[in-house]
Amino acid sequence: MTFTVIFMENPQNKINVALKKMHKEFAMKSQHSLSTTIFFLFLLMLFASSVWAQDMRAIKAQMLDRKPTIDTLKNKGFIGEGHDGYLHFRHSFKDAERVVNAENKDRRAVNKIIAQKEGTTVEIVSKKLAKKLYEVAAPGQWLQKSDGSWYQKK
């Protein structure tokens, strides 16, 4: 899925333009695309601030590059979304450690920036992210409860 955003001076206008475009695309996409749309909406909102735009663009690019690998690992049940907003291994899979560690590192960096901007803690931002990721997880992917146990999304 690709979308074009006309960048205006006001960051809120960027978000509004992107939301309208994504809403239109969403009306034409399947349920599987819902998670992709929400994921990109989340990323767009993260990157609306021009203060950290350059760092955030680099992190966004890295996360987008990893997304197909992450999705494959989730779909095969090797990893799942943790209740803390980070990826966790369900089964040891040495080859995936590098990509999962890199993804979690970028999530921590993004969460830290958001926390500073909103005047809150990284933990609170991470929990909010976890909730959003649970909502958009594809059926069959594994999610972690706060007690550490796992369940498969229906």
PyMOL commands that set and color helices and strands:
alter all, ss='L'
color gray80, all
select helices_A, chain A and resi 11-28+31-46+53-75+94-118+122-136
alter helices_A, ss='H'
color red, helices_A
select strands_A, chain A and resi 79-81+87-89+142-144+150-152
alter strands_A, ss='S'
color yellow, strands_A
deselect
rebuild
show_as cartoon
